[in-house]
Amino acid sequence: MKKIVQTAGRNALEEFAPQFAHFNDDVLFGENWNNQDIDVKTRSMITVVALMASGITDSSLKFHLQNAKSHGVTQKEIAAVITHVAFYTGWPKGWAVFNMAKEVWNVDEGDLPYEEDAMRAHAKEMVFPIGAPNDGFAQYFSGRSFLAPVSASQVGVFNVTFEPGCRNNWHIHHAKNGGGQILICVAGRGYYQEEGKEAIEMNPGNCINILPEVKHWHGAAPDEWFSHLAIEVPGEDISNEWCEPVTNEEYSILK
């Protein structure tokens, strides 16, 4: 985990209150926030709860909402946290925090061009766009998929989104040298499977390294939207071989 470094105390109070600045930067953030007994995402949510319970809805709360977002707290998660805490600390506090959280996550309903509620909810869980319908490769997918290029130079990186139940065909990444693919799950739940092996469930943060010449498929769980970054590993004489679809019998055993 990257070490958290804070200088706000010294920037604001170095001369006026040097001891307070020291406690803020070196103890509160330098030691407490870097303690790994609690992961930083959980620590971020706890801090938001504590400030909300205390009725603090100024710039310090906005900072910690931004901090929570940067450490992986999704719009769906922060909405659930604020709703839960509002029952115990007061409904007006919930409204105040929601107004600030909406600015931080910046995801109003009208900003998402998706008609389906489940699709909009999935889009709010990640920083990458869902993108356009993946029409160019639709023949190799069972169900709807969507493609959003993230990087087209140096290394190709694409955000691929699958509707529930959608998966691509069995396929192989060929290469004379190098090659293959890396998958990083960014939202939802899905599966990856190599031929002759059991399927692996993928959740946000999971990484799959796919070697060249390995026959495999990947896609969404039966009941959830799923998105992963697909990273093309550079190599020599790279090509993809698309094979047969994943059968309903093969897919139906997944939960």
Contacts in CASP RR format, 6 or more apart in sequence:
PFRMAT RR
TARGET T0000
AUTHOR 0000-0000-0000
METHOD contacts of the structure
MODEL  1
MKKIVQTAGRNALEEFAPQFAHFNDDVLFGENWNNQDIDVKTRSMITVVA
LMASGITDSSLKFHLQNAKSHGVTQKEIAAVITHVAFYTGWPKGWAVFNM
AKEVWNVDEGDLPYEEDAMRAHAKEMVFPIGAPNDGFAQYFSGRSFLAPV
SASQVGVFNVTFEPGCRNNWHIHHAKNGGGQILICVAGRGYYQEEGKEAI
EMNPGNCINILPEVKHWHGAAPDEWFSHLAIEVPGEDISNEWCEPVTNEE
YSILK
1 36 0 8 1.000
1 40 0 8 1.000
3 34 0 8 1.000
4 29 0 8 1.000
4 30 0 8 1.000
4 33 0 8 1.000
4 34 0 8 1.000
4 40 0 8 1.000
5 29 0 8 1.000
5 30 0 8 1.000
6 24 0 8 1.000
6 25 0 8 1.000
6 28 0 8 1.000
6 29 0 8 1.000
6 30 0 8 1.000
6 33 0 8 1.000
7 25 0 8 1.000
8 24 0 8 1.000
8 25 0 8 1.000
9 20 0 8 1.000
9 21 0 8 1.000
9 24 0 8 1.000
9 25 0 8 1.000
10 18 0 8 1.000
10 21 0 8 1.000
10 22 0 8 1.000
10 25 0 8 1.000
12 21 0 8 1.000
13 20 0 8 1.000
13 21 0 8 1.000
13 24 0 8 1.000
14 21 0 8 1.000
33 40 0 8 1.000
33 43 0 8 1.000
38 46 0 8 1.000
40 71 0 8 1.000
41 68 0 8 1.000
41 71 0 8 1.000
41 72 0 8 1.000
41 73 0 8 1.000
44 64 0 8 1.000
44 67 0 8 1.000
44 68 0 8 1.000
44 71 0 8 1.000
44 73 0 8 1.000
45 68 0 8 1.000
45 73 0 8 1.000
45 77 0 8 1.000
45 78 0 8 1.000
45 81 0 8 1.000
47 64 0 8 1.000
47 67 0 8 1.000
47 68 0 8 1.000
48 61 0 8 1.000
48 64 0 8 1.000
48 65 0 8 1.000
48 68 0 8 1.000
48 78 0 8 1.000
48 81 0 8 1.000
48 82 0 8 1.000
48 97 0 8 1.000
49 81 0 8 1.000
49 85 0 8 1.000
51 57 0 8 1.000
51 60 0 8 1.000
51 61 0 8 1.000
51 64 0 8 1.000
52 61 0 8 1.000
52 82 0 8 1.000
52 85 0 8 1.000
52 89 0 8 1.000
52 93 0 8 1.000
52 94 0 8 1.000
52 97 0 8 1.000
53 85 0 8 1.000
53 88 0 8 1.000
53 89 0 8 1.000
53 93 0 8 1.000
55 89 0 8 1.000
55 93 0 8 1.000
55 96 0 8 1.000
57 93 0 8 1.000
57 96 0 8 1.000
57 97 0 8 1.000
57 100 0 8 1.000
61 97 0 8 1.000
61 100 0 8 1.000
62 100 0 8 1.000
62 103 0 8 1.000
62 104 0 8 1.000
65 78 0 8 1.000
65 97 0 8 1.000
65 100 0 8 1.000
65 101 0 8 1.000
65 104 0 8 1.000
66 104 0 8 1.000
68 78 0 8 1.000
69 78 0 8 1.000
69 104 0 8 1.000
69 105 0 8 1.000
73 81 0 8 1.000
74 124 0 8 1.000
74 125 0 8 1.000
74 126 0 8 1.000
74 187 0 8 1.000
75 101 0 8 1.000
75 105 0 8 1.000
75 107 0 8 1.000
75 124 0 8 1.000
75 125 0 8 1.000
76 121 0 8 1.000
76 124 0 8 1.000
76 125 0 8 1.000
78 101 0 8 1.000
78 105 0 8 1.000
79 98 0 8 1.000
79 101 0 8 1.000
82 94 0 8 1.000
82 97 0 8 1.000
82 98 0 8 1.000
82 101 0 8 1.000
83 94 0 8 1.000
85 93 0 8 1.000
85 94 0 8 1.000
86 93 0 8 1.000
86 94 0 8 1.000
86 97 0 8 1.000
102 108 0 8 1.000
105 124 0 8 1.000
107 123 0 8 1.000
107 124 0 8 1.000
109 120 0 8 1.000
112 120 0 8 1.000
112 123 0 8 1.000
112 124 0 8 1.000
114 120 0 8 1.000
114 123 0 8 1.000
114 130 0 8 1.000
118 164 0 8 1.000
118 225 0 8 1.000
119 130 0 8 1.000
119 163 0 8 1.000
119 225 0 8 1.000
122 130 0 8 1.000
122 161 0 8 1.000
122 187 0 8 1.000
122 188 0 8 1.000
122 225 0 8 1.000
122 227 0 8 1.000
123 129 0 8 1.000
123 130 0 8 1.000
125 187 0 8 1.000
125 188 0 8 1.000
125 204 0 8 1.000
126 159 0 8 1.000
126 186 0 8 1.000
126 187 0 8 1.000
126 227 0 8 1.000
127 186 0 8 1.000
128 148 0 8 1.000
128 150 0 8 1.000
128 159 0 8 1.000
128 186 0 8 1.000
128 227 0 8 1.000
128 229 0 8 1.000
129 148 0 8 1.000
129 159 0 8 1.000
130 146 0 8 1.000
130 148 0 8 1.000
130 159 0 8 1.000
130 161 0 8 1.000
130 227 0 8 1.000
131 146 0 8 1.000
131 147 0 8 1.000
131 148 0 8 1.000
131 159 0 8 1.000
131 161 0 8 1.000
132 146 0 8 1.000
132 147 0 8 1.000
132 148 0 8 1.000
133 144 0 8 1.000
133 145 0 8 1.000
133 146 0 8 1.000
133 147 0 8 1.000
134 141 0 8 1.000
134 144 0 8 1.000
134 145 0 8 1.000
134 146 0 8 1.000
134 147 0 8 1.000
134 160 0 8 1.000
137 145 0 8 1.000
137 147 0 8 1.000
137 168 0 8 1.000
138 145 0 8 1.000
140 168 0 8 1.000
140 169 0 8 1.000
140 171 0 8 1.000
140 242 0 8 1.000
141 162 0 8 1.000
141 166 0 8 1.000
141 167 0 8 1.000
141 168 0 8 1.000
141 169 0 8 1.000
142 165 0 8 1.000
142 166 0 8 1.000
142 167 0 8 1.000
142 168 0 8 1.000
142 169 0 8 1.000
142 245 0 8 1.000
142 246 0 8 1.000
143 162 0 8 1.000
143 163 0 8 1.000
143 165 0 8 1.000
143 166 0 8 1.000
143 167 0 8 1.000
144 162 0 8 1.000
144 163 0 8 1.000
144 166 0 8 1.000
145 160 0 8 1.000
145 161 0 8 1.000
145 162 0 8 1.000
145 163 0 8 1.000
145 166 0 8 1.000
145 168 0 8 1.000
146 160 0 8 1.000
146 161 0 8 1.000
147 158 0 8 1.000
147 159 0 8 1.000
147 160 0 8 1.000
147 161 0 8 1.000
148 158 0 8 1.000
148 159 0 8 1.000
148 160 0 8 1.000
148 161 0 8 1.000
149 156 0 8 1.000
149 157 0 8 1.000
149 158 0 8 1.000
149 159 0 8 1.000
150 156 0 8 1.000
150 157 0 8 1.000
150 158 0 8 1.000
150 159 0 8 1.000
150 229 0 8 1.000
151 157 0 8 1.000
155 231 0 8 1.000
155 232 0 8 1.000
155 233 0 8 1.000
155 234 0 8 1.000
156 231 0 8 1.000
156 232 0 8 1.000
157 229 0 8 1.000
157 230 0 8 1.000
157 231 0 8 1.000
157 232 0 8 1.000
158 229 0 8 1.000
158 230 0 8 1.000
159 186 0 8 1.000
159 227 0 8 1.000
159 228 0 8 1.000
159 229 0 8 1.000
159 230 0 8 1.000
160 227 0 8 1.000
160 228 0 8 1.000
160 229 0 8 1.000
160 230 0 8 1.000
161 225 0 8 1.000
161 226 0 8 1.000
161 227 0 8 1.000
162 190 0 8 1.000
162 219 0 8 1.000
162 220 0 8 1.000
162 225 0 8 1.000
162 226 0 8 1.000
162 227 0 8 1.000
163 220 0 8 1.000
163 225 0 8 1.000
164 220 0 8 1.000
164 221 0 8 1.000
164 222 0 8 1.000
164 223 0 8 1.000
164 224 0 8 1.000
164 225 0 8 1.000
164 226 0 8 1.000
165 219 0 8 1.000
165 220 0 8 1.000
165 221 0 8 1.000
165 222 0 8 1.000
165 223 0 8 1.000
165 251 0 8 1.000
166 219 0 8 1.000
166 220 0 8 1.000
166 226 0 8 1.000
167 191 0 8 1.000
167 217 0 8 1.000
167 218 0 8 1.000
167 219 0 8 1.000
167 220 0 8 1.000
167 246 0 8 1.000
167 251 0 8 1.000
168 217 0 8 1.000
168 218 0 8 1.000
168 219 0 8 1.000
168 246 0 8 1.000
169 217 0 8 1.000
169 242 0 8 1.000
169 243 0 8 1.000
169 244 0 8 1.000
169 245 0 8 1.000
169 246 0 8 1.000
170 195 0 8 1.000
170 215 0 8 1.000
170 216 0 8 1.000
170 217 0 8 1.000
170 243 0 8 1.000
170 244 0 8 1.000
170 245 0 8 1.000
170 246 0 8 1.000
171 215 0 8 1.000
171 216 0 8 1.000
171 217 0 8 1.000
171 240 0 8 1.000
171 241 0 8 1.000
171 242 0 8 1.000
171 243 0 8 1.000
172 212 0 8 1.000
172 213 0 8 1.000
172 214 0 8 1.000
172 215 0 8 1.000
172 216 0 8 1.000
172 240 0 8 1.000
172 241 0 8 1.000
172 243 0 8 1.000
173 179 0 8 1.000
173 180 0 8 1.000
173 181 0 8 1.000
173 210 0 8 1.000
173 212 0 8 1.000
173 213 0 8 1.000
173 214 0 8 1.000
173 238 0 8 1.000
173 239 0 8 1.000
173 240 0 8 1.000
174 212 0 8 1.000
174 213 0 8 1.000
174 237 0 8 1.000
174 238 0 8 1.000
174 239 0 8 1.000
174 240 0 8 1.000
174 241 0 8 1.000
175 212 0 8 1.000
175 213 0 8 1.000
175 235 0 8 1.000
175 236 0 8 1.000
175 237 0 8 1.000
175 238 0 8 1.000
175 239 0 8 1.000
176 235 0 8 1.000
176 236 0 8 1.000
176 237 0 8 1.000
177 235 0 8 1.000
177 236 0 8 1.000
177 237 0 8 1.000
178 212 0 8 1.000
178 233 0 8 1.000
178 234 0 8 1.000
178 235 0 8 1.000
178 236 0 8 1.000
179 212 0 8 1.000
179 232 0 8 1.000
179 233 0 8 1.000
179 234 0 8 1.000
179 235 0 8 1.000
179 238 0 8 1.000
180 210 0 8 1.000
180 211 0 8 1.000
180 212 0 8 1.000
180 232 0 8 1.000
180 233 0 8 1.000
180 238 0 8 1.000
181 210 0 8 1.000
181 230 0 8 1.000
181 231 0 8 1.000
181 232 0 8 1.000
181 233 0 8 1.000
182 207 0 8 1.000
182 208 0 8 1.000
182 209 0 8 1.000
182 210 0 8 1.000
182 229 0 8 1.000
182 230 0 8 1.000
182 231 0 8 1.000
182 233 0 8 1.000
183 192 0 8 1.000
183 202 0 8 1.000
183 207 0 8 1.000
183 208 0 8 1.000
183 210 0 8 1.000
183 218 0 8 1.000
183 228 0 8 1.000
183 229 0 8 1.000
183 230 0 8 1.000
183 231 0 8 1.000
184 205 0 8 1.000
184 206 0 8 1.000
184 207 0 8 1.000
184 208 0 8 1.000
184 228 0 8 1.000
184 229 0 8 1.000
184 231 0 8 1.000
185 202 0 8 1.000
185 203 0 8 1.000
185 204 0 8 1.000
185 205 0 8 1.000
185 206 0 8 1.000
185 207 0 8 1.000
185 226 0 8 1.000
185 227 0 8 1.000
185 228 0 8 1.000
186 204 0 8 1.000
186 205 0 8 1.000
186 227 0 8 1.000
186 228 0 8 1.000
186 229 0 8 1.000
187 204 0 8 1.000
187 225 0 8 1.000
187 226 0 8 1.000
187 227 0 8 1.000
188 203 0 8 1.000
188 204 0 8 1.000
188 220 0 8 1.000
188 221 0 8 1.000
188 224 0 8 1.000
188 225 0 8 1.000
188 226 0 8 1.000
188 227 0 8 1.000
189 201 0 8 1.000
189 202 0 8 1.000
189 203 0 8 1.000
189 220 0 8 1.000
189 221 0 8 1.000
189 224 0 8 1.000
189 226 0 8 1.000
190 201 0 8 1.000
190 202 0 8 1.000
190 203 0 8 1.000
190 218 0 8 1.000
190 219 0 8 1.000
190 220 0 8 1.000
190 221 0 8 1.000
190 224 0 8 1.000
190 226 0 8 1.000
191 199 0 8 1.000
191 200 0 8 1.000
191 201 0 8 1.000
191 202 0 8 1.000
191 218 0 8 1.000
191 219 0 8 1.000
191 220 0 8 1.000
191 221 0 8 1.000
191 254 0 8 1.000
192 199 0 8 1.000
192 200 0 8 1.000
192 202 0 8 1.000
192 208 0 8 1.000
192 210 0 8 1.000
192 216 0 8 1.000
192 217 0 8 1.000
192 218 0 8 1.000
192 219 0 8 1.000
193 199 0 8 1.000
193 200 0 8 1.000
193 216 0 8 1.000
193 217 0 8 1.000
193 218 0 8 1.000
194 214 0 8 1.000
194 215 0 8 1.000
194 216 0 8 1.000
195 214 0 8 1.000
195 215 0 8 1.000
195 216 0 8 1.000
199 254 0 8 1.000
200 208 0 8 1.000
201 221 0 8 1.000
202 208 0 8 1.000
202 218 0 8 1.000
202 226 0 8 1.000
202 228 0 8 1.000
208 218 0 8 1.000
210 216 0 8 1.000
215 243 0 8 1.000
217 246 0 8 1.000
218 228 0 8 1.000
219 226 0 8 1.000
220 226 0 8 1.000
221 254 0 8 1.000
221 255 0 8 1.000
222 251 0 8 1.000
222 254 0 8 1.000
222 255 0 8 1.000
232 238 0 8 1.000
END
